Amino acid sequence: MTDTHNSPTQYTWAGRFTEPMSELVKRYTASVNFDQRMWRQDIRGSLAHARMLARQGIIAAADLADIERGMAQVVAEIESGDFVWSLDLEDVHLNIEKRLTTLVGDAGKRLHTGRSRNDQVATDIRLYLRDAIDDILTLIKAFQTNLLDLAEREAATPMPGCTHLQVAQPVTFGHHLLAWFEMTRRDGERFVDVRKRVNVLPLGAAALAGTTYPIDREFVAAELGFAGVCENSLDAVSDRDFAIEFCAAASLLMMHFSRMSEELVLWMNPRFGFVRIADRFCTGSSIMPQKKNPDVPELARGKTGRVYGHLMSLLTLMKGQPLAYNKDNQEDKEPLFDAVDTVTDTLRIFAEMIAGVSARPENMRDALRQGFATATDLADYLTRKGLPFRDAHEAVGLAVKRAEERGVDLPQLPLAELQTFSPMIEEDVFTVLTVEGSLASRKHIGGTAPEQVRAAITRARQRLATA
């Protein structure tokens, strides 16, 4: 199946050439080592094209039957590992076409009627990316489902909410986890939106100007599940906006998982000790036997930069290209494929890892005691009593300073001492100063009150059920 004779005629385009391609150039320009992953999409696109050609009377029904029979054999060979991929044949398209022609003769040679590798590869990439996005959306949903399970278990577990990484106000662990849900909900929406622009058919644009054959592009689009066709042939073969958009959405998703990872790494540190991550997602040290390292979150932080790099690579690749197709575009695939792999692997492992995260509520509560987390509640209490908020803010600041000097939390200051900062403070203040009281008071939609956290989880599950 590998044609290695040293003649320019081994190439489908070699009719006007008088010498063979240099071995160095062959290796430099070939893409089959990485684009062969699109073989399923290439065959799907070719079969739809062949059915259209037969339907339009451009090839005979017998040719279509031979092509379908031959492609079935090619599929079987690739799936079994018997297919021989040849560097001489440059890419996935020519490898499959060559094998098809070997199997069915002239019918295989007629398959390429009315199309070019330019619109063929553009179609394959869109089919591949559409499949990848569908997989990613499923994986996001799996992560979110496990995340909601954890959030529900911890809906009332108090922990410090931070700004500037300093203790700010009490929240629940479940509420914090729901912030991660909102991040990934936006990620899912972005991928759905990107998919709309992926899901248009370039096939029929041919090399750049369309074709003289009486093709039916809408038929092919329907066969392949595309929502429509690209309406300008020049743009159809040269557009890679959809790949850039995908990498932008992927970069945002990875940024979100990097932020989650940073928190998990911090929370695993004994100085926080807020969570445990299951051992199967951690590693030890070759020298320090006590170590349990959160390698998965750390590596996710690192892989985020990898995906950012792919986005910049594609933007740079496209920025200087004139219309229409240029060989530069061969360089779109490796960044795109690696971005797909990185995102799918990250989602898959995080979906499993989040199910193996357990809270350490006692450490979370200890951290709340150290940070004067209910100071804002005291200011709000005074404001409700009639004191202007800025005056209340100043009074509570003085109270915090006193508590800090004495090495206690605000609720541990005696009532008489609290009243030195404002005569409006009464015995009911201690209800306000408790963590539970602080949480319960934030009972509006989006708030951290346990009842609102549970309501938010219910809404989130309903969204997932209808997605």
Buried (B, 14 or more C-beta within 10 A) or exposed (E): BEEEEEEBEBBBEBEEEEEBBEEEEBEEBBBBEBBBBBBBBBBBBBBBBBBBBBBBEBBEEEBBBBBBEBBEBBBEBBEEEEBEBBBBBBBBBBBBBBBBBBBBEEBBBBBBBBBBBBBBBBBBBBBBBBBBBEBBBEBBBBBBBBBBBBBBBBBBBBBBBBEEEEBBBBBBBBBBBBBBBEBBBEBBEBBEEBBEBBBBBBBBBBBBEBBEBEBBBBBBBBBBEBEEBBEBBBBBBBBBBBBBBBBBBBBBBBBBBBBBBBBBBBBBEEEBBBBBBEEEBBEEEEEEEEEEBBBBBBBBBEBBEBBBBBBEBBEEBBEEEEEBBBEEBBBBBBBBBBBBEBBBBBBBBBBBBBBBBEBBBEBBBEBBBEBBBBBBBBBBBBBEBEBEEEEBBBBBEEBBEBBEEEEBBBBEBEEEBBBBBBEBBEEEBBBBBBBEBBBBBBEEEEBBBBEBBBBBBEEBBEBBEEB
